[in-house]
Each structure stands twice: as structure tokens, then as C-alpha cells.
């Protein structure tokens, strides 16, 4: 084997290894953006002060109404309230 071939083989092996390590990290990089949902709810007239992900399709918002805080659940895609 020549030195160029050895270097190329090592570089290729390093790329494959780094790709295998980075793939799981990149797959989980889609984080819940609570600020986005709070802003959207406020735009719709809901006085939200916090938002937390419950499942992939549902989030919980802390809503202030008449000076009292309560939890309300919303669909993440449509922002429609989920009735219990």
C-alpha cells in the first residue's frame, strides 16, 4: 500500500466513524420551542406564560386568566385547545 492510499483509507474510516457518532445526535436535535408556542398563543389571544411538550402532538401551556394560573392543553400543529 502506498502512503496516499493509507491516508485515504484512514480518512474514509474516520468519516464513517464520525458519521455514525453524529447521526444519533442530529436525529434528536429537533427540540420543543416553547417560546414559539407562547408567542403563537398570545397572538391568538391566550395569555400563556409557559409551554411544555407532553407528547409529539400535544403541549401544555400555563395560562393566566383573572390573576389565576391554570394548565391548558393544545395541539402542536393547529394550536387548537384539546378538551378533556
SULPE-V747178 format. One line per field, one symbol per residue. ss: DSSP state (~ for helix, > for strand, _ for the rest). psi: psi as a letter, one per 30 degrees, with the letter a starting at -180 (. if undefined). burial: b if it has 16 or more other C-alpha atoms within 10 Angstrom, else e. Layout:
# SULPE-V747178
ss->???
psi->???
burial->???
This chain:
# SULPE-V747178
ss->__~~~~~~~~~~~~~~~~~~~~~~~~~______~~~~~~~~~~____>>>>>>____>>>>>>>>__>>>>>>>>_____>___
psi->kleeeeeeeeeeeeeeeeeeefeeeeegfjlkieeeeeeeeeeggkikflkkkeafgklkkjkkkhgkklkkklkfefgkkkk.
burial->eeeeeeeeeeeeeeeeeeeeeeeeeeeeeeeeebeebbbebeeeebbbbbbbbeeeebbbbbbeeeeeeeebbbebeebeeeee
